[in-house]
C-alpha cells in the first residue's frame, strides 16, 4: 500500500495521471491524479463516454477521431482542452492499445498530463511576439504575415482585399502638451474605436508610434 501511496504522490507532483480502459466491459479505471485533473470525485465510476463528456465541446470531434485512428493502429498522442467546473484546462494524453491475435481490441493503457500552465505560458509568448503591448493590436511583424496570407487567399479565390494605412495628425502635440501617459491613453482609445468598426475577420494593427494599418479580408466589408 505504501508503494501505491508513493506512486500517487509522484503523479500528483508531476500532474500526470494514469488510466486503463477495459474495452469488453467499457470500464475506465483512473488513478487518483486523473480524477483530480478532471475534477471528478475520486472513485466515481468512469467510462469512455463520461471522459468524452469532460472534453471541451470544440475538441470532442478531434479527440474521437484520434481514438478511432488509434483503433486502426495510429499513435494516440494528443493535446486537448477539458472543462472543469466551468474552467478550461489543457491535458496531454498518451496511450498504448492491446489487441488480441485476431485483431480485437482488448484494452488501452495511458496517461493524462495537466499542461495548462505550459499552454498559458505559450500563449503569453505568442501574445508578446505578435501583439502591441500598449494597445493589444497586432504588431508590425504579425500584420505583415497576415497580409501575405490574405493576399495569397485572394489570389486563389480571385477576389480583392484592401490595406488601409493611417496615422494621427499632430499626435506629437498631445505628448508635448499633456505628457506621454495621455498620449498612450489616446492611442488605446483610437485602437478600440478602430476595432469597433471592423468585422471579426479584418485585422487592425499598430505599426509603431501613431501609425496604424487595417487589412480588410477579400470577401468582407467593414460595418
C-alpha positions in Angstrom: 0.0 0.0 0.0 2.9 2.4 0.7 4.0 1.8 -2.9 0.6 2.9 -4.2 0.7 6.0 -1.9 4.2 6.8 -3.2 3.0 6.4 -6.8 0.0 8.6 -6.3 2.3 11.2 -4.7 4.7 11.1 -7.6 1.7 11.5 -10.1 0.4 14.5 -8.1 3.9 16.2 -8.2 4.1 15.7 -12.0 0.4 16.4 -12.6 0.3 13.1 -14.6 -2.5 10.6 -14.1 -2.7 7.1 -15.5 -5.7 5.1 -16.8 -6.7 1.6 -18.0 -9.7 1.1 -20.4 -11.2 -2.4 -20.4 -12.8 -2.5 -23.8 -15.1 -5.5 -23.4 -16.6 -4.1 -20.2 -16.3 -0.5 -21.2 -14.8 0.1 -17.8 -12.3 3.0 -17.4 -10.1 2.8 -14.4 -8.4 6.1 -13.4 -5.6 6.8 -10.9 -6.4 9.4 -8.2 -4.5 12.1 -10.1 -6.7 11.6 -13.2 -9.7 12.3 -11.0 -8.1 15.4 -9.7 -7.1 16.7 -13.1 -10.6 16.2 -14.5 -12.3 17.5 -11.3 -14.3 14.3 -10.7 -14.7 12.8 -7.2 -12.2 10.0 -6.7 -13.8 6.6 -7.1 -16.7 7.6 -9.3 -17.5 5.1 -12.0 -15.9 6.0 -15.3 -16.4 5.1 -18.9 -15.1 6.4 -22.3 -18.4 8.3 -22.7 -18.0 10.1 -19.4 -14.5 11.0 -20.2 -15.6 12.4 -23.6 -18.3 14.5 -21.8 -15.5 16.3 -19.9 -13.7 17.3 -23.2 -14.3 20.8 -24.4 -17.1 20.7 -27.0 -14.9 22.2 -29.7 -12.3 19.4 -29.2 -14.6 16.4 -28.9 -14.6 15.6 -32.6 -10.8 15.8 -32.7 -10.4 13.5 -29.7 -12.9 11.0 -31.1 -11.1 10.9 -34.5 -7.7 10.5 -32.7 -9.2 7.5 -30.8 -10.7 6.0 -34.0 -7.3 6.3 -35.7 -5.6 4.6 -32.7 -8.0 1.7 -33.2 -6.6 1.4 -36.7 -3.0 1.3 -35.4 -2.1 5.0 -35.3 -0.2 6.5 -32.3 -2.5 8.1 -29.7 -0.8 11.2 -28.5 -2.9 14.4 -28.4 -3.4 17.7 -26.6 -6.9 18.9 -26.0 -9.0 21.1 -23.7 -11.3 19.9 -20.9 -13.9 21.8 -18.8 -13.6 21.5 -15.1 -16.2 23.4 -13.0 -16.6 25.9 -15.9 -12.8 26.4 -16.2 -10.9 25.4 -19.3 -7.8 23.3 -18.8 -5.4 21.6 -21.2 -4.3 18.0 -21.0 -1.8 15.9 -23.0 -2.6 12.2 -23.4 -0.6 9.1 -24.5 -1.9 5.6 -24.9 -0.9 2.1 -25.9 -3.6 -0.3 -27.1 -3.5 -4.1 -26.7 -5.1 -6.3 -29.4 -5.9 -10.0 -29.5 -4.3 -12.3 -32.1 -7.4 -11.8 -34.3 -7.2 -8.0 -34.1 -9.9 -7.5 -31.4 -9.1 -4.5 -29.1 -8.8 -5.7 -25.5 -7.6 -2.7 -23.5 -5.9 0.7 -23.6 -3.3 1.9 -21.1 -2.4 5.5 -21.0 -1.6 8.8 -19.2 -3.2 12.2 -18.9 -1.0 15.2 -18.0 -2.2 18.6 -16.9 -0.4 21.0 -19.3 -2.5 24.1 -18.5 0.4 26.2 -17.2 2.6 25.3 -20.2 -0.2 26.3 -22.6 -0.8 29.6 -20.7 3.0 30.3 -21.0 3.0 29.6 -24.7 0.0 31.9 -25.2 1.8 34.7 -23.3 4.9 34.2 -25.5 2.7 34.3 -28.6 0.9 37.5 -27.4 4.3 39.2 -26.8 5.6 38.1 -30.2 2.6 39.2 -32.2 0.8 42.0 -30.4 1.5 45.5 -29.3 1.7 45.6 -25.5 0.0 49.0 -25.2 -3.0 48.7 -27.5 -3.3 44.9 -27.8 -3.4 45.4 -31.6 -1.4 43.2 -34.0 2.2 44.4 -34.3 4.1 45.2 -37.5 5.5 41.6 -37.8 2.1 39.9 -37.4 0.4 42.4 -39.7 3.0 41.7 -42.4 2.5 37.9 -42.0 -1.3 38.2 -42.0 -1.3 40.5 -45.1 0.8 38.0 -47.1 -1.7 35.2 -46.2 -4.7 37.3 -47.1 -3.2 38.3 -50.5 -2.4 34.6 -51.3 -6.0 33.6 -50.4 -7.4 36.5 -52.5 -5.3 35.4 -55.5 -6.5 31.8 -55.1 -10.2 32.8 -54.9 -9.8 35.6 -57.4 -11.3 38.2 -55.1 -9.9 41.5 -53.8 -8.6 42.7 -50.4 -7.6 46.1 -49.0 -4.8 47.6 -47.0 -5.5 50.8 -45.2 -2.7 52.9 -43.7 -3.4 55.8 -41.4 -1.8 57.9 -38.7 -2.9 60.6 -36.2 -2.4 64.2 -37.2 -0.5 66.4 -34.7 -0.2 63.5 -32.2 3.2 64.8 -31.1 1.4 67.9 -29.7 -0.6 65.6 -27.3 2.6 64.1 -25.9 4.3 67.5 -25.7 1.4 69.3 -24.1 -0.2 66.7 -21.8 2.6 64.1 -21.4 3.1 60.6 -22.7 0.6 58.9 -20.4 -2.2 61.0 -22.1 -0.8 60.1 -25.5 -0.9 56.4 -24.6 -4.5 56.8 -23.4 -5.4 58.3 -26.7 -3.7 55.5 -28.6 -5.7 52.9 -26.6 -9.0 54.8 -27.3 -8.3 55.1 -31.0 -7.4 51.4 -31.2 -10.7 50.4 -29.6 -12.6 52.6 -31.9 -10.9 51.1 -35.0 -11.7 47.6 -33.7 -15.3 48.5 -33.0 -15.9 49.5 -36.7 -14.4 46.4 -38.2 -15.6 42.8 -38.8 -14.1 40.0 -36.8 -12.3 38.7 -40.0 -10.5 42.0 -40.5 -7.3 42.9 -38.7 -6.1 46.2 -37.3 -2.5 46.7 -36.2 -0.2 49.3 -34.8 2.9 49.8 -37.0 4.6 52.0 -34.4 4.1 55.4 -32.8 0.8 56.8 -34.1 0.8 54.7 -37.3 -1.9 52.1 -37.9 -2.8 49.6 -40.6 -6.0 47.7 -41.4 -6.3 44.6 -43.5 -9.8 44.1 -45.0 -10.4 40.5 -45.9 -11.2 39.8 -49.5 -14.9 38.9 -49.2 -15.8 41.1 -46.1 -16.7 44.7 -46.0 -16.5 47.0 -42.9 -19.5 47.6 -40.7 
